Amino acid sequence: MKNLCCEQCGVRVFFENVLCEACGAALGFEPGELHMAAFNVQPDGAWLRVHGDAAGWRPCANYVTAGVCNWMVAAHDPNPLCVSCRTTQVLPGLGKPENLAYWTRIEQAKRRLFYNLLSLGLPVPSRAEDPEHGVSFQFLEQFEPAAWVMTGHDSGVITLNIAEADDAHREQTRTHLHEPYRTLLGHFRHEIGHYYWDRLVAGTEWLEPFRELFGDERQDYAGALASHYAAPRPDWQQQFVSAYASSHPWEDWAECWAHYMHIQAGLETASAWGLRLDQAVPGGPSVQAHPVPRGEVDMAHVLIEQWLPVSQFANAMARSLGNQDNYPFVMPEPVVRKLDFLHRVVMAGVSGTVPANFLPPPQEAAEAECLHDAPSLHDA
């Protein structure tokens, strides 16, 4: 993530802040600009930005009523919710104080997901905007042990068991499943990977190259997962970024997608802070952190020359502070090739060089209807 500052006084602020502690300005993140703006809140409740279009934004309804959001909505937008909150369709019962706390943590993680997607330029429409291909989230509470709430993705609907927002529960699950890493943000990045497989790969020219790299996704999914949980592949480290990635091609893609987003976000943050590692390799040249370039790029070079030293530094810092490694993974050559493929898919989807499975913008849709040549849409 890039550095954020209070635009009224210039001090550093952070993504979750709602108030500048230095000057007292109200803060709100503007997703269209990926920028933290400063506001003066008027006695009548109006939010006036200190710079730029004074009355061009208003706070998300979840900002002013529930205190779980700090994003802004364009003044002309009829939706009371920000682009992230409007995709949440199901909430747990908020009568329980702990559920409100869980919802707050979950939405914070989801906004970081949306920051990543918006910064990449990927469309992320809500179901209201694109009923067939939009994305929605439901956050569910489990009441009975036998009625397990599974975190997962199904045709654009991403479900999260709210217990994942409980640090103790999540750590217990992580240990039980022998996972080196388990976070709310990691869940979201993995599940949104399934969503974008449907949007960017299914029914496109990328499908056959995907099968060559990841395998044939038409194999029995339930059977593959059952086999994985019964006896994980002992040699998964040679071809996959995680043991779970070896269970099925769809899970391999989703795991690689999550790591692609980890790398994008990690290098952007390191670059924004001006990170330079003079001892990345003892006796070697210094490494200046840079974001993953747009367009054509050699991901092997990015991973080896940039991400490897930055992630090693992050792990060393975590160990010095008595924590687990921030990035407890290694990347064999097959994973590097998968990440390179994934980057090309994303760039093609963003640029439009390979048509993605979304509804066209309203103006284009109207023109297509007039021409009686509306494009067919495919949803796997």
C-alpha positions in Angstrom: 0.0 0.0 0.0 1.2 3.5 -0.7 1.9 6.0 2.1 -1.1 8.0 3.3 -0.9 11.5 4.8 -3.4 14.0 6.2 -4.0 16.4 3.4 -4.6 19.2 5.9 -1.4 19.1 8.0 0.7 16.5 6.1 1.5 14.0 8.9 1.5 10.3 8.2 -1.9 8.6 8.7 -2.8 5.0 8.2 -5.4 3.1 6.2 -7.8 2.5 9.1 -7.6 6.0 10.6 -10.7 8.1 11.0 -9.1 11.1 12.7 -5.9 13.0 12.3 -4.4 13.1 15.8 -2.2 16.1 14.8 -4.8 18.5 13.5 -8.1 17.0 14.3 -9.4 16.7 10.8 -11.9 13.9 10.0 -10.4 11.4 7.6 -12.0 9.4 4.8 -10.5 7.2 2.2 -11.6 8.0 -1.4 -11.5 4.8 -3.4 -11.7 6.6 -6.7 -8.5 8.3 -6.0 -7.0 5.7 -3.6 -6.3 8.7 -1.4 -6.9 9.6 2.2 -8.8 12.9 2.3 -9.3 15.3 5.2 -12.7 16.8 6.0 -14.2 19.5 8.1 -17.5 18.1 9.5 -20.2 20.9 9.6 -22.8 21.3 12.3 -25.5 20.1 9.8 -23.5 16.9 9.3 -22.1 17.9 5.9 -18.5 16.7 5.2 -16.5 19.4 3.4 -13.1 18.3 2.0 -10.3 20.7 2.9 -8.9 20.5 -0.6 -10.4 19.9 -4.0 -14.2 19.5 -4.5 -15.4 20.5 -1.1 -18.8 18.8 -1.4 -17.9 16.0 -3.7 -18.0 13.2 -1.2 -20.0 11.9 1.7 -19.1 9.2 4.3 -20.3 5.6 3.7 -23.4 4.8 5.7 -21.4 2.2 7.7 -19.0 5.0 8.7 -21.6 7.2 10.3 -24.1 4.6 11.7 -22.0 1.5 12.6 -18.4 2.8 12.8 -17.1 -0.1 10.8 -15.9 1.8 7.7 -13.9 4.9 6.9 -14.5 5.1 3.1 -16.2 7.8 1.2 -19.0 7.7 -1.4 -19.2 10.2 -4.4 -21.9 12.7 -3.7 -23.7 11.9 -7.0 -23.8 8.1 -6.2 -27.3 7.1 -5.0 -26.0 4.1 -3.1 -25.5 5.0 0.6 -22.6 2.5 0.9 -19.1 2.6 -0.4 -17.8 0.3 -3.1 -16.6 -2.2 -0.6 -19.5 -2.2 1.9 -22.2 -2.5 -0.9 -20.9 -5.9 -1.7 -21.7 -7.3 1.8 -25.1 -8.9 1.6 -25.4 -11.0 4.8 -24.3 -10.0 8.3 -24.3 -12.0 11.5 -26.6 -11.0 14.3 -25.2 -7.7 15.6 -27.0 -8.0 18.9 -24.0 -9.8 20.2 -21.2 -7.3 21.0 -18.5 -9.8 19.7 -20.2 -10.0 16.3 -19.9 -6.3 15.8 -16.2 -6.5 16.6 -15.9 -9.4 14.2 -17.7 -7.5 11.5 -15.4 -4.5 12.0 -12.3 -6.7 11.6 -13.8 -8.4 8.6 -14.7 -5.2 6.8 -11.2 -3.8 7.5 -9.7 -6.8 5.8 -12.1 -6.6 2.9 -11.3 -2.9 2.3 -7.6 -3.9 2.0 -8.7 -6.5 -0.6 -10.6 -3.8 -2.5 -7.7 -1.5 -2.3 -5.5 -4.1 -4.0 -8.2 -4.8 -6.7 -8.8 -1.1 -7.4 -5.1 -0.3 -7.6 -4.6 -3.1 -10.1 -7.5 -1.7 -12.1 -9.6 -4.8 -11.9 -13.4 -4.5 -12.1 -15.1 -5.6 -8.9 -18.9 -4.9 -9.5 -21.5 -5.6 -6.9 -24.5 -7.8 -7.6 -26.6 -4.7 -7.9 -24.4 -3.4 -10.7 -23.9 -6.8 -12.4 -26.5 -9.3 -11.2 -25.0 -12.1 -13.2 -21.3 -11.6 -12.7 -21.0 -9.3 -9.7 -19.5 -10.3 -6.4 -21.1 -10.5 -3.0 -20.0 -11.4 0.5 -21.9 -13.1 3.3 -20.5 -13.3 6.8 -22.2 -16.1 8.7 -22.2 -17.3 12.3 -22.1 -21.0 13.1 -24.7 -22.0 15.7 -24.5 -25.8 15.7 -21.3 -28.0 15.5 -22.9 -30.2 12.9 -24.0 -27.2 10.7 -20.6 -26.1 9.8 -20.2 -22.7 8.0 -17.6 -23.2 5.3 -15.5 -20.3 4.1 -15.6 -20.5 0.3 -16.8 -19.2 -3.1 -19.7 -20.2 -5.2 -20.6 -18.4 -8.4 -19.6 -14.9 -7.2 -20.8 -15.4 -3.6 -18.0 -15.4 -1.1 -18.9 -16.8 2.4 -16.8 -16.3 5.5 -17.3 -18.0 8.8 -17.1 -15.0 11.2 -15.2 -17.1 13.7 -12.2 -16.5 11.4 -12.2 -12.9 12.9 -11.5 -14.5 16.4 -7.7 -14.6 16.7 -7.7 -17.6 19.1 -10.1 -19.6 16.9 -8.1 -18.9 13.8 -4.8 -19.8 15.4 -6.3 -23.1 16.7 -7.6 -23.9 13.2 -4.3 -22.9 11.6 -2.4 -25.3 13.9 -5.0 -28.1 13.5 -4.7 -27.9 9.7 -0.9 -27.6 9.8 -1.0 -24.3 7.9 1.9 -21.9 8.1 -0.3 -18.9 7.4 -4.0 -18.1 8.0 -5.4 -14.5 8.1 -8.6 -12.7 7.2 -7.0 -10.9 4.4 -5.5 -14.2 3.1 -8.9 -15.8 3.1 -10.3 -12.9 1.0 -7.4 -12.9 -1.4 -7.8 -16.7 -1.9 -11.6 -16.6 -2.4 -11.5 -13.6 -4.8 -9.1 -15.6 -6.8 -11.9 -18.2 -7.5 -14.1 -15.3 -8.5 -11.6 -13.9 -11.0 -11.0 -17.4 -12.5 -14.6 -17.3 -13.6 -14.2 -13.7 -14.9 -10.8 -13.8 -16.5 -10.1 -17.5 -17.5 -13.3 -19.5 -18.0 -14.5 -19.4 -21.6 -11.5 -17.3 -22.7 -8.4 -18.0 -24.7 -6.5 -18.5 -21.4 -8.4 -21.7 -20.6 -6.1 -24.1 -22.4 -2.8 -22.5 -21.2 -4.3 -22.6 -17.7 -4.9 -26.4 -18.0 -1.3 -26.9 -19.3 0.1 -25.2 -16.2 -2.4 -25.9 -13.4 -4.1 -29.1 -14.6 -7.7 -29.9 -15.9 -10.2 -28.2 -13.6 -12.9 -30.6 -14.9 -11.7 -33.3 -12.6 -14.1 -34.1 -9.7 -13.7 -31.3 -7.2 -15.3 -32.9 -4.2 -13.3 -36.1 -4.8 -10.1 -34.2 -5.1 -10.6 -32.4 -1.8 -11.5 -35.6 -0.1 -8.4 -37.3 -1.4 -6.3 -34.3 -0.3 -7.6 -34.3 3.3 -7.2 -38.1 3.5 -3.6 -38.1 2.3 -2.0 -34.8 1.1 0.6 -35.1 -1.6 4.0 -35.7 0.1 5.9 -34.0 -2.7 3.7 -30.8 -3.0 6.7 -28.5 -2.3 8.2 -29.4 -5.7 5.3 -27.9 -7.7 3.0 -25.9 -5.4 3.1 -22.9 -3.2 1.1 -24.7 -0.4 -0.2 -28.2 0.3 -3.7 -27.1 -0.3 -2.8 -25.8 -3.7 -2.0 -29.4 -4.7 -5.6 -30.5 -4.1 -7.2 -29.3 -7.3 -6.3 -26.9 -10.2 -8.9 -24.4 -9.0 -7.3 -24.3 -5.5 -3.8 -24.1 -7.1 -5.0 -21.0 -9.0 -6.7 -19.4 -6.0 -3.6 -20.0 -3.8 -1.3 -18.5 -6.5 -3.8 -15.6 -6.9 -3.6 -14.9 -3.2 0.2 -14.9 -3.3 0.2 -12.6 -6.4 -1.8 -10.1 -4.3 0.5 -10.6 -1.3 3.5 -9.8 -3.5 1.8 -6.8 -5.2 0.8 -5.3 -1.9 4.1 -6.1 -0.1 6.3 -4.6 -2.8 4.1 -1.5 -3.1 4.4 -0.9 0.7 8.1 -1.5 0.7 8.6 0.9 -2.2 6.3 3.5 -0.6 8.4 3.4 2.5 11.6 3.8 0.5 13.0 0.4 1.6 16.5 -0.3 0.5 18.4 -3.4 1.6 22.1 -2.9 1.6 22.7 -6.4 3.0 20.1 -8.3 0.9 22.9 -10.7 -0.1 26.1 -10.4 2.0 28.7 -8.7 -0.2 26.2 -8.2 -3.0 24.6 -5.0 -4.4 21.9 -3.2 -2.5 18.2 -3.8 -3.4 15.8 -0.9 -3.8 12.2 -2.0 -3.5 9.9 -1.3 -6.4 6.3 -2.2 -7.1 5.5 -5.0 -9.6 5.6 -3.2 -13.0 2.5 -3.1 -15.1 2.4 -4.7 -18.5 5.0 -7.2 -19.7 7.3 -8.2 -16.9 9.5 -11.2 -16.1 8.0 -12.4 -12.8 11.0 -14.6 -12.1 13.1 -11.5 -12.0 10.6 -9.7 -9.8 10.4 -12.6 -7.4 14.1 -13.3 -7.1 15.5 -9.7 -7.3 12.7 -8.0 -5.3 10.3 -10.2 -3.4 12.8 -12.8 -2.1 15.0 -10.2 -0.2 12.0 -8.1 0.9 10.1 -11.1 2.3 13.3 -12.4 4.0 13.8 -9.1 5.7 10.1 -9.1 6.8 10.6 -12.6 8.2 13.8 -11.6 10.0 12.0 -8.6 11.6 9.1 -10.8 12.7 11.4 -13.3 14.4 13.2 -10.4 16.1 9.9 -9.3 17.6 9.0 -12.9 18.7 6.4 -13.5 16.0 5.9 -16.1 13.3 7.3 -15.5 9.8 5.2 -13.0 7.9 5.7 -14.9 4.7 6.5 -18.6 5.5 6.6 -19.8 1.9 9.1 -20.8 -0.8 8.5 -20.8 -4.5 9.7 -23.6 -6.7 10.1 -22.9 -10.4 6.6 -24.3 -11.4 5.0 -21.7 -9.0 7.1 -18.9 -10.6 5.7 -19.9 -14.0 2.2 -20.0 -12.6 2.6 -16.5 -11.1 4.0 -15.2 -14.4 0.9 -16.6 -16.2 -1.4 -15.1 -13.7 0.2 -11.7 -14.1 -0.3 -11.9 -17.9 -4.0 -12.8 -17.3 -4.5 -9.9 -15.0 -2.8 -7.4 -17.3 -4.8 -8.6 -20.3 -8.0 -8.4 -18.3 -7.2 -4.8 -17.1 -6.2 -3.6 -20.6 -9.1 -5.4 -22.3 -6.8 -7.2 -24.8 -8.5 -10.5 -23.7 -12.3 -9.9 -23.1 -13.3 -10.7 -19.6 -16.7 -12.0 -18.4 -18.3 -8.9 -17.1 -21.3 -6.8 -18.2 -20.2 -3.9 -20.5 -20.5 -0.4 -19.1 -24.0 1.0 -19.4 -23.1 3.2 -22.5 -21.5 0.3 -24.3 -24.4 -2.0 -23.4 -26.9 0.5 -24.9 -24.8 0.8 -28.1 -24.6 -3.0 -28.3 -28.4 -3.3 -27.9 -28.9 -0.8 -30.6 -26.7 -2.7 -32.9 -28.4 -6.0 -32.0 -25.0 -7.5 -31.4 -24.7 -7.7 -27.6 -21.7 -9.9 -26.7 -22.5 -13.3 -25.2 -21.4 -13.8 -21.6 -20.0 -17.0 -20.2 -20.1 -17.9 -16.5 -18.5 -21.1 -15.4 
